[in-house]
Amino acid sequence: MSTDNRRYPRIPVRCRVLIQHASCGEVLAQTRDISDGGIFIVANPEVMPPVGTEVRGQVQGMLVDAPVVDMIIVRIEEGGLGLKFCT
């Protein structure tokens, strides 16, 4: 039996995302996965703000500018961060 109680399934997706916050400036990271509820980014957790902080993110490298999305850092682990989309 699975112990994964996630609300939304995760889909492995690799794309660049620009994270912005006053405490870290702009950090260019890569996604590991995405769901309807949020994303996981591969980034150095030491340069990012703490859990509970709201940041702004934007996918990079598209033909048109992607929307800027507000997200909250919900999890920090070695090698990256879990971010929840603000609704």
Summary of the structure (lengths in Angstrom):
residues: 87
radius of gyration: 12.7
end to end distance: 31.2
largest distance: 43.0
contacts: 217
relative contact order: 0.24
helix: 3%
strand: 51%
